[in-house]
């Protein structure tokens, strides 16, 4: 009955007004939607350019808003460890306000950089993927957030810190991260995570504690939320089977909101301002030729860096591949699952394009998928085996104001429109889920067998999670936080 959200996606497009928009909409909801103030916009200054920028002054201002409960995940982990003045200033403003500092430490290095990061102030972290990650965080006084998203499956490995190593479950919190609309409609949200944790050996009551009381205590809200007791808000779930998390009724603030999976109340549509729409600015129609990668003069074959997708995990691998040169241009290698990726600037209409290669999607047909949801700067990412389809897909998003679209041989196979900042739909959840399901099926028909591959696609530009990413600046090695050449 409570959500804790960090709207840094819309902040990267609309800046502080976008955060205020989400904050005000959250206040109007019949359940508790509590907002963390985004901390890193852009996520890694110098390695990408977003549509907006947030400052220490912005964070300080937002800490006084009624529904702000802390600072969102601090993704610039090298900056925190190095006492970067912006990161230190934002964290200090949060601490002065008596609120919680969210963390994001995506490196596997649990040595000095990790200790420096924790000493800088972040109080939780959800980027762990191994049991040792969870143990290290708890030993340093952090709360280990164990996530289950649509494509990030990090609970099973880390829950062993409790079930096998015997650590105190009070220091662990269950959470989601990047949950696809289809996942929400068909499988559930936090109830899905709790069921999964129980299936991994947690007692039902302990799993529920890690999704309720632990969260409320972490965000300093235990006097109102997290337990059924006198003086707390009457936010209740009527559950007929704890292990299966079969939720029969939902109550918020003493009012029954839903029964048998159906809403009992009407939630009016939110009236988004014009400034939240028409945010995809391409500057020009993309052409197939804009996606050409010119080889060094005289080369018949070149060695290039390739972004390697890892199924069910957010990190990527920094791979290399030898690719043929045809008519002076570097060609893809569909047989070895190397296709092309391009990032197209969409905030200022510069027409800028970064071209590179990616592996792991398994596309076997001529096709391309483009998305204006491209964490965190949210330019347009397009991945494909056909430059013609790649150009068509990008241009289509320009026409509809953002979303996700898949083309094959010149034909549009699936489209999910997201006109709010190019990030969100204003249609009902079941409608969005149906369109998203069609997109997933179309990807499978093109040869992609990855679980929820759209989520992998949308993170290919996230320059704060190792190892190799694409941005409007170029290819980024996230282990060194340096731009690297495409050619090795």
C-alpha positions as CSV (number, residue, x, y, z in Angstrom):
1,X,0.0,0.0,0.0
2,X,3.0,2.3,-0.2
3,X,5.5,3.0,-3.0
4,X,8.9,4.7,-2.6
5,X,9.8,6.1,-6.0
6,X,12.8,7.9,-7.4
7,X,11.6,9.9,-10.5
8,X,15.1,10.5,-12.0
9,X,13.9,9.3,-15.4
10,X,11.6,12.3,-15.9
11,X,14.1,14.5,-14.2
12,X,16.6,13.7,-17.0
13,X,14.0,15.0,-19.5
14,X,12.2,17.8,-17.7
15,X,14.4,18.7,-14.8
16,X,13.1,20.0,-11.5
17,X,9.6,20.8,-12.9
18,X,9.4,17.1,-13.9
19,X,10.2,16.0,-10.4
20,X,7.6,18.4,-9.0
21,X,5.0,17.1,-11.5
22,X,5.6,13.5,-10.3
23,X,5.6,14.7,-6.6
24,X,2.2,16.5,-7.0
25,X,0.6,13.5,-8.8
26,X,1.9,11.2,-6.1
27,X,0.2,13.3,-3.4
28,X,-3.1,12.9,-5.2
29,X,-3.0,9.1,-5.1
30,X,-5.3,7.0,-2.7
31,X,-2.2,5.1,-1.5
32,X,1.1,6.4,-0.2
33,X,3.4,7.3,-3.0
34,X,6.5,8.7,-1.4
35,X,9.2,10.4,-3.5
36,X,13.0,10.5,-3.3
37,X,14.6,13.5,-4.8
38,X,16.8,12.5,-7.8
39,X,20.5,12.9,-7.1
40,X,22.4,12.3,-10.3
41,X,21.0,14.2,-13.3
42,X,22.9,13.6,-15.5
43,X,24.0,10.3,-14.0
44,X,27.7,10.8,-14.9
45,X,28.6,14.4,-15.8
46,X,31.0,14.5,-18.7
47,X,30.1,11.0,-20.0
48,X,26.6,11.9,-21.2
49,X,24.3,14.9,-21.7
50,X,20.7,14.7,-20.5
51,X,17.8,17.0,-21.2
52,X,18.2,18.7,-17.9
53,X,20.6,19.1,-14.9
54,X,19.9,19.1,-11.2
55,X,22.0,21.1,-8.7
56,X,22.6,21.1,-5.0
57,X,20.3,24.0,-4.7
58,X,17.5,22.0,-6.4
59,X,18.0,19.2,-3.9
60,X,18.0,21.6,-1.0
61,X,14.7,23.1,-2.2
62,X,13.1,19.7,-2.7
63,X,13.9,18.5,0.8
64,X,11.3,20.9,2.1
65,X,8.5,19.5,-0.1
66,X,5.8,17.6,1.9
67,X,6.2,14.2,0.1
68,X,10.0,14.0,-0.3
69,X,11.4,11.3,2.0
70,X,15.0,11.3,0.9
71,X,17.7,11.4,-1.8
72,X,17.3,9.0,-4.7
73,X,20.0,6.5,-5.6
74,X,23.4,8.2,-5.7
75,X,24.7,6.7,-8.9
76,X,28.0,8.6,-9.3
77,X,29.8,6.3,-7.0
78,X,33.3,7.4,-8.0
79,X,32.3,11.0,-7.2
80,X,31.0,10.0,-3.7
81,X,34.2,8.1,-2.9
82,X,36.3,11.1,-4.1
83,X,34.2,13.6,-2.1
84,X,32.9,15.4,-5.2
85,X,31.5,18.7,-4.0
86,X,28.1,18.2,-5.8
87,X,27.6,14.7,-4.4
88,X,28.8,15.8,-1.0
89,X,26.5,18.9,-1.1
90,X,23.4,16.9,-2.1
91,X,24.1,14.3,0.6
92,X,24.7,17.0,3.3
93,X,21.4,18.7,2.3
94,X,19.5,15.4,2.8
95,X,21.2,14.6,6.1
96,X,20.4,18.1,7.4
97,X,16.7,17.5,6.5
98,X,16.8,14.3,8.5
99,X,16.0,12.1,5.5
100,X,17.4,9.0,3.9
101,X,20.2,8.8,1.4
102,X,19.7,6.2,-1.3
103,X,22.6,4.3,-2.8
104,X,23.8,2.8,-6.1
105,X,27.1,1.0,-6.0
106,X,27.4,-0.9,-9.3
107,X,31.0,-2.0,-9.1
108,X,32.2,-5.5,-8.0
109,X,35.1,-3.9,-6.2
110,X,34.3,-4.3,-2.5
111,X,37.6,-2.8,-1.4
112,X,38.6,0.8,-0.8
113,X,36.3,2.4,-3.4
114,X,33.3,0.6,-1.8
115,X,34.3,1.7,1.7
116,X,34.8,5.3,0.5
117,X,31.4,5.2,-1.1
118,X,29.7,4.0,2.1
119,X,31.6,6.5,4.2
120,X,30.2,9.3,1.9
121,X,26.7,8.8,3.2
122,X,24.5,6.4,1.1
123,X,22.4,4.2,3.4
124,X,21.2,1.4,1.1
125,X,22.0,-0.3,-2.2
126,X,20.1,-2.4,-4.7
127,X,22.9,-3.1,-7.3
128,X,24.3,-6.2,-5.7
129,X,24.1,-9.4,-7.7
130,X,26.0,-11.9,-5.4
131,X,25.6,-13.1,-1.8
132,X,29.0,-11.4,-1.0
133,X,27.6,-8.1,-2.2
134,X,24.7,-8.3,0.2
135,X,26.9,-9.4,3.1
136,X,29.4,-6.6,2.4
137,X,26.7,-3.9,2.4
138,X,25.2,-5.1,5.6
139,X,28.6,-5.3,7.3
140,X,29.2,-1.7,6.4
141,X,26.0,-0.6,8.0
142,X,23.9,-0.3,4.8
143,X,20.6,-1.8,4.1
144,X,20.9,-4.4,1.3
145,X,18.0,-4.0,-1.1
146,X,17.4,-7.2,-3.0
147,X,15.7,-6.6,-6.3
148,X,13.5,-8.6,-8.6
149,X,12.5,-6.7,-11.8
150,X,11.3,-7.9,-15.1
151,X,14.8,-8.7,-16.2
152,X,17.0,-8.3,-13.1
153,X,16.9,-11.5,-11.0
154,X,19.1,-10.7,-8.0
155,X,17.1,-12.0,-5.0
156,X,17.9,-15.7,-5.3
157,X,21.7,-15.2,-5.2
158,X,21.7,-12.6,-2.4
159,X,19.0,-14.0,-0.1
160,X,21.5,-16.7,0.8
161,X,23.1,-14.1,3.1
162,X,20.1,-14.6,5.3
163,X,19.1,-18.3,4.6
164,X,22.6,-19.7,4.6
165,X,24.9,-17.2,6.3
166,X,22.4,-16.3,9.0
167,X,22.5,-12.5,8.8
168,X,19.8,-10.6,10.5
169,X,16.9,-10.1,8.1
170,X,16.2,-6.7,9.6
171,X,19.0,-5.4,7.4
172,X,17.5,-6.5,4.1
173,X,14.7,-4.9,2.0
174,X,12.9,-6.4,-0.9
175,X,12.4,-4.1,-3.9
176,X,11.7,-4.0,-7.6
177,X,13.7,-2.3,-10.3
178,X,12.5,-1.7,-13.9
179,X,9.2,-3.7,-13.9
180,X,7.7,-4.1,-17.3
181,X,4.0,-3.2,-17.6
182,X,3.2,-6.8,-18.6
183,X,5.0,-8.0,-15.4
184,X,2.9,-5.7,-13.3
185,X,-0.5,-6.7,-14.9
186,X,0.2,-10.4,-15.2
187,X,2.4,-11.3,-12.3
188,X,2.1,-8.5,-9.8
189,X,4.5,-6.0,-8.2
190,X,5.8,-6.3,-4.6
191,X,3.6,-9.4,-4.1
192,X,5.6,-11.0,-6.9
193,X,8.9,-10.2,-5.1
194,X,7.6,-11.6,-1.8
195,X,6.4,-14.8,-3.4
196,X,9.8,-15.2,-5.1
197,X,11.7,-14.6,-1.9
198,X,9.5,-17.3,-0.1
199,X,10.3,-19.7,-3.0
200,X,14.0,-19.2,-2.2
201,X,13.7,-20.4,1.4
202,X,12.5,-17.4,3.4
203,X,9.7,-17.9,5.9
204,X,6.6,-16.0,4.7
205,X,6.5,-13.7,7.7
206,X,10.2,-12.8,7.2
207,X,9.7,-12.0,3.5
208,X,6.7,-9.8,4.3
209,X,8.8,-8.1,7.0
210,X,11.5,-7.3,4.4
211,X,8.9,-5.7,2.2
212,X,7.0,-3.7,4.9
213,X,8.4,-3.0,8.3
214,X,12.1,-2.9,7.3
215,X,11.3,-0.4,4.5
216,X,9.3,1.8,6.8
217,X,12.0,1.8,9.4
218,X,14.7,2.5,6.8
219,X,12.8,5.6,5.6
220,X,12.1,6.7,9.2
221,X,8.3,6.2,8.8
222,X,7.7,3.4,11.2
223,X,5.4,5.5,13.3
224,X,2.9,5.6,10.5
225,X,3.7,2.6,8.2
226,X,5.0,-0.9,8.2
227,X,2.9,-2.6,10.8
228,X,-0.7,-3.1,12.0
229,X,-0.8,-1.4,15.3
230,X,-2.5,1.5,17.2
231,X,-1.5,4.9,15.8
232,X,-0.5,3.6,12.4
233,X,-2.3,4.3,9.1
234,X,-4.9,1.7,8.4
235,X,-3.1,0.4,5.3
236,X,-4.0,-3.3,5.2
237,X,-3.9,-6.4,3.0
238,X,-6.4,-9.2,3.5
239,X,-4.4,-12.3,2.4
240,X,-5.9,-15.8,2.3
241,X,-2.6,-17.6,1.7
242,X,0.6,-16.1,3.0
243,X,3.0,-18.4,1.1
244,X,1.2,-17.7,-2.2
245,X,0.6,-14.1,-1.3
246,X,-3.0,-14.3,-2.4
247,X,-4.3,-10.8,-1.8
248,X,-8.1,-10.7,-1.5
249,X,-8.6,-7.1,-0.4
250,X,-6.6,-3.9,-0.2
251,X,-7.2,-1.1,2.3
252,X,-5.6,2.3,2.2
253,X,-6.0,4.8,5.1
254,X,-9.0,2.8,6.3
255,X,-10.8,2.7,3.0
256,X,-11.2,-0.5,0.9
257,X,-9.5,0.2,-2.4
258,X,-9.7,-3.1,-4.2
259,X,-11.2,-6.6,-3.8
260,X,-10.5,-9.7,-5.9
261,X,-8.1,-7.8,-8.1
262,X,-10.6,-5.1,-9.0
263,X,-10.6,-1.5,-8.0
264,X,-13.4,-0.3,-5.7
265,X,-12.7,3.3,-6.4
266,X,-12.2,5.6,-9.3
267,X,-8.9,7.3,-9.9
268,X,-9.3,10.4,-12.1
269,X,-6.9,10.7,-15.0
270,X,-4.1,13.1,-14.2
271,X,-4.0,16.2,-16.4
272,X,-0.4,16.5,-17.6
273,X,0.8,19.9,-18.8
274,X,1.8,20.5,-22.4
275,X,5.4,20.9,-21.3
276,X,5.5,17.1,-20.5
277,X,4.7,16.2,-24.1
278,X,6.4,16.5,-27.5
279,X,9.8,16.0,-25.9
280,X,11.3,13.9,-28.7
281,X,13.2,16.5,-30.8
282,X,15.2,14.8,-33.6
283,X,16.2,17.9,-35.5
284,X,16.0,15.9,-38.8
285,X,14.8,12.6,-40.3
286,X,17.3,9.9,-39.6
287,X,18.6,8.1,-42.8
288,X,20.2,4.7,-43.1
289,X,23.4,6.5,-44.1
290,X,23.6,8.2,-40.7
291,X,24.2,4.7,-39.3
292,X,27.3,3.9,-41.5
293,X,30.5,3.1,-39.6
294,X,33.4,3.9,-41.9
295,X,36.4,1.5,-41.6
296,X,40.0,2.6,-41.5
297,X,41.3,3.1,-45.1
298,X,42.4,-0.2,-46.7
299,X,41.1,-2.5,-44.0
300,X,39.3,-5.7,-45.0
301,X,38.5,-6.7,-41.4
302,X,38.5,-4.7,-38.1
303,X,38.5,-5.5,-34.4
304,X,35.8,-3.6,-32.6
305,X,34.5,-3.2,-29.1
306,X,31.0,-4.8,-28.5
307,X,28.5,-4.3,-25.7
308,X,27.7,-7.8,-24.4
309,X,24.2,-8.2,-22.9
310,X,23.9,-10.5,-19.9
311,X,20.5,-12.1,-19.5
312,X,18.6,-11.2,-16.3
313,X,21.3,-8.9,-15.1
314,X,21.9,-5.1,-15.4
315,X,25.7,-5.2,-16.0
316,X,27.1,-5.8,-19.5
317,X,30.3,-7.3,-20.7
318,X,33.0,-5.5,-22.7
319,X,33.5,-7.8,-25.6
320,X,35.6,-7.6,-28.8
321,X,34.8,-9.0,-32.3
322,X,36.4,-9.1,-35.7
323,X,34.0,-7.8,-38.3
324,X,34.2,-7.7,-42.1
325,X,34.5,-4.5,-44.1
326,X,32.2,-4.2,-47.1
327,X,32.6,-1.2,-49.5
328,X,34.6,0.7,-46.9
329,X,31.9,0.2,-44.1
330,X,32.1,-2.1,-41.1
331,X,29.4,-4.8,-41.5
332,X,27.4,-6.6,-38.8
333,X,27.9,-10.3,-38.1
334,X,24.4,-11.8,-37.7
335,X,25.8,-15.3,-37.6
336,X,27.8,-14.5,-34.5
337,X,25.0,-12.4,-32.9
338,X,26.7,-9.0,-33.5
339,X,24.2,-6.3,-34.6
340,X,24.4,-2.6,-34.6
341,X,23.3,-0.1,-31.9
342,X,22.9,3.6,-32.3
343,X,22.1,6.4,-29.9
344,X,20.2,9.3,-31.4
345,X,20.2,12.7,-29.5
346,X,16.6,13.7,-28.8
347,X,16.5,16.6,-26.3
348,X,18.1,19.5,-28.3
349,X,17.5,18.3,-31.9
350,X,21.2,18.3,-32.7
351,X,20.9,15.3,-35.1
352,X,23.8,13.7,-33.2
353,X,24.3,9.9,-33.7
354,X,26.7,7.5,-31.9
355,X,27.1,4.2,-33.6
356,X,28.5,1.0,-32.1
357,X,27.9,-2.8,-31.9
358,X,26.0,-5.0,-29.4
359,X,25.7,-8.8,-28.9
360,X,23.2,-11.0,-27.1
361,X,19.8,-10.2,-28.6
362,X,20.0,-13.0,-31.1
363,X,18.1,-11.2,-33.9
364,X,18.0,-13.4,-37.0
365,X,15.7,-11.4,-39.3
366,X,16.0,-7.9,-40.8
367,X,14.7,-5.8,-38.0
368,X,15.2,-2.9,-35.6
369,X,13.8,-1.8,-32.2
370,X,14.0,1.8,-31.0
371,X,13.1,3.2,-27.6
372,X,13.1,6.7,-26.1
373,X,13.3,5.1,-22.7
374,X,17.1,4.8,-22.5
375,X,18.4,5.1,-19.0
376,X,19.4,7.5,-17.8
377,X,19.8,10.4,-20.2
378,X,16.9,9.0,-22.3
379,X,18.0,9.7,-25.8
380,X,16.8,7.2,-28.4
381,X,18.5,3.8,-28.5
382,X,18.0,1.7,-31.6
383,X,19.3,-1.8,-32.0
384,X,18.9,-3.8,-35.3
385,X,20.2,-5.9,-38.1
386,X,18.9,-3.5,-40.8
387,X,20.0,0.1,-41.1
388,X,16.8,0.9,-43.1
389,X,14.6,-0.5,-40.3
390,X,16.7,1.3,-37.7
391,X,16.1,4.7,-39.4
392,X,12.3,3.9,-39.8
393,X,12.0,3.0,-36.1
394,X,13.7,6.2,-34.8
395,X,11.7,8.4,-37.1
396,X,8.5,6.7,-36.0
397,X,9.2,7.6,-32.3
398,X,9.7,11.2,-33.4
399,X,6.2,11.1,-34.9
400,X,4.4,9.7,-31.9
401,X,6.3,11.6,-29.2
402,X,8.3,8.6,-27.8
403,X,7.8,5.0,-26.8
404,X,9.1,1.7,-28.1
405,X,8.7,0.4,-31.7
406,X,9.8,-2.6,-33.7
407,X,10.2,-2.7,-37.5
408,X,11.0,-5.5,-39.8
409,X,11.6,-5.2,-43.5
410,X,9.9,-1.8,-43.6
411,X,6.8,-2.9,-41.6
412,X,5.8,-1.8,-38.1
413,X,5.2,-4.9,-36.0
414,X,4.6,-3.4,-32.6
415,X,4.4,0.1,-31.0
416,X,4.0,1.2,-27.4
417,X,3.4,5.0,-27.3
418,X,4.8,6.9,-24.4
419,X,3.9,10.6,-24.9
420,X,4.7,11.8,-21.4
421,X,8.3,12.9,-21.6
422,X,8.9,10.0,-24.0
423,X,8.9,7.8,-20.9
424,X,5.3,7.1,-19.8
425,X,2.0,6.2,-21.3
426,X,-1.3,7.9,-20.3
427,X,-3.3,4.8,-21.1
428,X,-4.6,2.2,-18.7
429,X,-2.2,-0.4,-17.4
430,X,-3.9,-3.3,-19.1
431,X,-3.8,-1.5,-22.5
432,X,-0.1,-0.7,-22.1
433,X,0.6,-4.3,-21.1
434,X,-1.2,-5.7,-24.1
435,X,0.9,-3.5,-26.4
436,X,4.0,-4.5,-24.5
437,X,3.1,-8.2,-24.8
438,X,2.8,-7.7,-28.6
439,X,6.2,-6.1,-28.6
440,X,7.8,-9.0,-26.7
441,X,6.2,-11.5,-29.0
442,X,7.5,-9.6,-32.1
443,X,11.0,-9.6,-30.6
444,X,10.7,-13.4,-30.2
445,X,9.7,-13.7,-33.8
446,X,12.8,-11.9,-34.8
447,X,14.9,-14.4,-33.0
448,X,15.4,-12.8,-29.6
449,X,14.9,-15.4,-26.8
450,X,16.1,-13.2,-23.9
451,X,13.8,-12.9,-20.9
452,X,12.3,-9.4,-21.1
453,X,14.8,-8.2,-23.6
454,X,13.3,-4.8,-23.8
455,X,14.7,-4.1,-20.3
456,X,18.2,-5.0,-21.5
457,X,17.7,-2.7,-24.5
458,X,16.7,0.2,-22.3
459,X,19.8,0.0,-20.1
460,X,22.4,0.0,-22.9
461,X,23.2,3.7,-22.3
462,X,23.3,3.6,-18.5
463,X,26.9,4.8,-18.0
464,X,26.9,4.1,-14.2
465,X,26.7,0.3,-14.5
466,X,29.7,-1.6,-15.8
467,X,31.2,-2.6,-18.1
468,X,30.6,-1.1,-21.6
469,X,27.8,1.4,-22.5
470,X,26.9,3.8,-25.3
471,X,26.1,7.6,-24.8
472,X,25.9,10.7,-26.9
473,X,29.6,11.2,-26.1
474,X,30.6,7.9,-27.5
475,X,31.4,4.4,-26.1
476,X,32.0,4.5,-22.3
477,X,34.1,2.0,-20.3
478,X,32.3,2.1,-17.0
479,X,35.1,0.3,-15.2
480,X,37.4,3.3,-15.8
481,X,34.7,6.0,-16.5
482,X,36.5,6.9,-19.7
483,X,35.4,7.2,-23.3
484,X,37.0,4.5,-25.5
485,X,37.3,4.1,-29.3
486,X,35.1,1.7,-31.2
487,X,38.1,0.2,-32.9
488,X,40.5,-1.8,-30.8
